[in-house]
């Protein structure tokens, strides 16, 4: 049972759940047990003295540095001081403790990614289907190709997804904003600006140096025989709407050609691997490629060219945290900052600026939740409410005080979208309404009609899966990590702010004998992977695509849920994380991907550990 379920249901068990092995076989041990035991030992007094001593020494050096800058003392005498001389005066026991701790932490964090591939290889798994990877939102690097004076200093430098981005943001924020924001009216490049998605494996293997995204999957794919001849990253400019991705970059045309070439050169149909927003991009592609007015591939194109679709943490019904970002430039990450950090953020990049940047990226608006009240609940109820819950998830935006039109009655998800569009600038309303739809098609006739309307293609509740009876879909996603589900808002009292409302970050509400937090700095948390709620990652896979009108060809869909069980010492969660992004390094996920790509996906058994089947039955969408 996941941590979040234990919190809601008061389960007394302290035994953490572990996802069962994807297949029968020898388990992969990524961190030696002896090292894990060492990591959990109680810290000694000698360790405490070491921290005290090193902290004091570090403090003296910092104080001396600032003193020098103010000409208080002269530091010339420190020139000859080196690390070895400092270690000579620190007790040997403390130095040994520090080295042991550092080594153990390194071994826990840097687990051997290749071992998953080597284990699969030992069981006869090898490269078979060409693999094409479609990254998620913001994970593809964007580099400047502009040659006008304002852009020359950034030529071929990444203004998203590198340290160059950080440097540009800090040193020249106005220029960075001009480059990263699209034209508000066309949704394309502003005059004189030209940012393009980086290409190849380098486009998405690391976000910045040291922060991997797809790198561990690439390592394991290579171990069983994949290389640039049979694997490809279909990177894209995630700021663009799907329509403009094709209009400006011919993205879907190039993706179609690459899949066709993969079949022609290998003799095998492709295995498509998407993550997060990438799953929405791929779903849109399935409709585009079959359309006689667009891709012209015909209704049987997917059947002929695609063997399987691995849908990793797919935000099929959107991400609820997107609405506050577009409405007020807020999210949990900003609401829970301490006062000092929040003050600094507002001075550097205020809510109104953040809101403007988010809205000027129409592609990101595809993350606005879909399905309305039928999926996310009404003012008294939601499908994922649990017994004893103090605040229903059905009211998505709550106001403790209702004083004006800026703070009306509590709003459902459906009403919150209307509230956003009503209070947004006309250019943003136009971008959303011309590119997306958030409703539900209740009949097969509606679904079929929507095949001619590209605005419906990103919404699986208004359009269908491809007519490909032999296509296999695998839904792999994390569970058990508290995820933004609803919010408390208040009017923004800052007279200099152009944003009318903001998350009520000063409101925290606890209840019960155990002091359970119901509202944390204005944010109510529910079940999910830390970014996307469970209803979005799981509903279509567990129930929606079993409804005939959404899956008329009877495409087989398998679900494999992965509990979030992070390692204590790993900043990225280690090999058992269920986090939305970090799951890409999870050992069991990598194993599953290798088996599907190697043609052994039939060995995978479904694995449900959340309450998604129960929640799905409560969603108010039914067969005709």
Secondary structure, DSSP 8 states (H G I E B T S, - for coil): --HHHHHHHT-----------SSSS-----S-HHHHHHHTS---HHHHHHHHHHHHHHHHHHHHHHHHHTTSS--GGGTT--HHHHHHHS-HHHHHHHHHHHHHHHHHHS--THHHHHHHHHTT----S-EEEE--TT-S-EEE---SHHHHTTBT-EEESSHHHHHHHHH-HHHHHHHHS--TTTSS--TT--EEE--SGGGTSEEETTEESSHHHHHHHHHTT--TTTEEE----TTS-HHHHHHHH-HHHHHHHHHHHHHHHHSS-EEEEEETHHHHHHHHHHHHHH-TTTT---TTHHHHHEEEEEEES--TT--THHHHHHHHS--HHHHTS-HHHHHHHHHHS-HHHHHHHHHT-GGGGGGS--SHHHHH--SS--TT--TT-SS-TT-SEEES---STTS-S-B-HHHHHHHHHHHS-HHHHHHHHHH-------SHHHHHHHTT-GGGTT-TTTS---S-TT-EEEEEEEESB-EEEEEEEEE---TT---SEEE-TT--EEETTTTEEEEBTTEEEESBBSSSBHHHHHHHHHTGGGSGGG-TT--EEEEEEEE----TT-TT-GGG---TTGGGG-HHHHHHHHHHHTT-GGG---B--SSHHHHHHHSS----
